[in-house]
Amino acid sequence: MTIDYVHGYSELESRRLGDQANALAALLHGGTSYPAGSRVLEVGCGIGAQTAHLVASSPGARIVAVDVNEASLAQARDRVLATSPDAEVEWHCADLFELPFPDASFDHLFVCFVLEHLADPHRALVELRRLLRPGGTITAIEGDHGSVLFHPDSAHARAAIDCQVRLQALAGGDACTGRKLQPLLANAGYGGITVRARPVYADQNLPELVEGFTRNTFIAMVESVGDDALAAGLTTPDDWHRGVADLRRTAEAGGTFQYTFFKAVAVNGS
Ligand SMILES: C[S@@+](CC[C@H](N)C(=O)[O-])C[C@H]1O[C@@H](n2cnc3c(N)ncnc32)[C@H](O)[C@@H]1O
């Protein structure tokens, strides 16, 4: 069995991407700021959740954002217009494997939560390197579902998360891409690679992260695949409801949740 893009393009998913980007902005965008005048390509911008932060932290950069989904791009335009009305972002609907840009036409690439959805992330990174000028950089950010720690522990909750991992694999992706960023970039010919693990931890003393990350980003993502997991025979209704209920307990008083993102920066050259 194969399935389409695991997260889909629903209104709920748009809200989830926005919550995720806002809750994690300091964690994921910290250290990323592009000089005025530099040409930056954001690949797989989705609804512009990260674009809004790129624009805010690199106000003079010339940002070009692409996504293969036209409806997401329309939302991205609206989002950036609402948050940074003066920003001049160029929007393109295109497949990242067939981007209509000349060789070496960008100084920097930014790719967040996209490689994990591709059947061939190696080919994507090779193709993207063509667009980078020598000495230009790529920033790639990915999560890794193998990094989840939570309390109270629950085999049912772990099984629910595993449904998401398996559905993503059936769609051709890999929910554990974070740990593979260094070899992926090295094998695609990039140099000067630095990868940093960026863990996010939330408990009741960090209510904004519990709401913005544990509940509205991670648990919402797992919950959204319930119908597909049942249709694929990966779980039963009882097991699924128990798993989701147990996951929700990690966002209540006394519950804790940790997840690790990986942020890589690499150079086109040595
Ligand atoms: C999980 S979303 C991440 C969106 C955004 N980067 C963020 O962090 O909010 C993945 C995005 O990659 C896009 N995508 C997947 N495959 C693509 C391809 N071959 N070319 C361009 N975009 C692609 C999807 O349409 C989707 O918008």
The ligand as an SDF file (V2000), in Angstrom:
LIG
                    3D

 27 29  0  0  0  0  0  0  0  0999 V2000
    5.9210   19.4620    6.4900 C   0  0  0  0  0  0  0  0  0  0  0  0
    5.7010   20.6720    5.2560 S   0  0  0  0  0  0  0  0  0  0  0  0
    6.8920   21.8740    5.8030 C   0  0  0  0  0  0  0  0  0  0  0  0
    6.5630   23.2490    5.3400 C   0  0  0  0  0  0  0  0  0  0  0  0
    7.5010   24.3370    5.8590 C   0  0  0  0  0  0  0  0  0  0  0  0
    8.8640   24.1160    5.4430 N   0  0  0  0  0  0  0  0  0  0  0  0
    7.4320   24.4060    7.3860 C   0  0  0  0  0  0  0  0  0  0  0  0
    8.3930   24.0390    8.0650 O   0  0  0  0  0  0  0  0  0  0  0  0
    6.3760   24.8500    7.8790 O   0  0  0  0  0  0  0  0  0  0  0  0
    6.5030   19.9860    3.8100 C   0  0  0  0  0  0  0  0  0  0  0  0
    6.2780   20.8160    2.5490 C   0  0  0  0  0  0  0  0  0  0  0  0
    7.1230   20.3010    1.5010 O   0  0  0  0  0  0  0  0  0  0  0  0
    6.4190   20.4190    0.2790 C   0  0  0  0  0  0  0  0  0  0  0  0
    6.9890   19.4800   -0.6850 N   0  0  0  0  0  0  0  0  0  0  0  0
    7.0070   18.1350   -0.6220 C   0  0  0  0  0  0  0  0  0  0  0  0
    7.5870   17.6190   -1.7200 N   0  0  0  0  0  0  0  0  0  0  0  0
    7.9370   18.6830   -2.4970 C   0  0  0  0  0  0  0  0  0  0  0  0
    8.5700   18.7920   -3.7710 C   0  0  0  0  0  0  0  0  0  0  0  0
    8.9380   17.7110   -4.4600 N   0  0  0  0  0  0  0  0  0  0  0  0
    8.7980   20.0270   -4.2720 N   0  0  0  0  0  0  0  0  0  0  0  0
    8.4170   21.1350   -3.5810 C   0  0  0  0  0  0  0  0  0  0  0  0
    7.7940   21.0900   -2.3770 N   0  0  0  0  0  0  0  0  0  0  0  0
    7.5670   19.8720   -1.8360 C   0  0  0  0  0  0  0  0  0  0  0  0
    4.9830   20.0770    0.6520 C   0  0  0  0  0  0  0  0  0  0  0  0
    4.0580   20.5470   -0.3100 O   0  0  0  0  0  0  0  0  0  0  0  0
    4.8550   20.7640    2.0130 C   0  0  0  0  0  0  0  0  0  0  0  0
    4.3420   22.0640    1.8660 O   0  0  0  0  0  0  0  0  0  0  0  0
  1  2  1  0
  2  3  1  0
  2 10  1  0
  3  4  1  0
  4  5  1  0
  5  6  1  0
  5  7  1  0
  7  8  2  0
  7  9  1  0
 10 11  1  0
 11 12  1  0
 11 26  1  0
 12 13  1  0
 13 14  1  0
 13 24  1  0
 14 15  1  0
 14 23  1  0
 15 16  2  0
 16 17  1  0
 17 18  1  0
 17 23  2  0
 18 19  1  0
 18 20  2  0
 20 21  1  0
 21 22  2  0
 22 23  1  0
 24 25  1  0
 24 26  1  0
 26 27  1  0
M  CHG  2   2   1   9  -1
M  END
$$$$
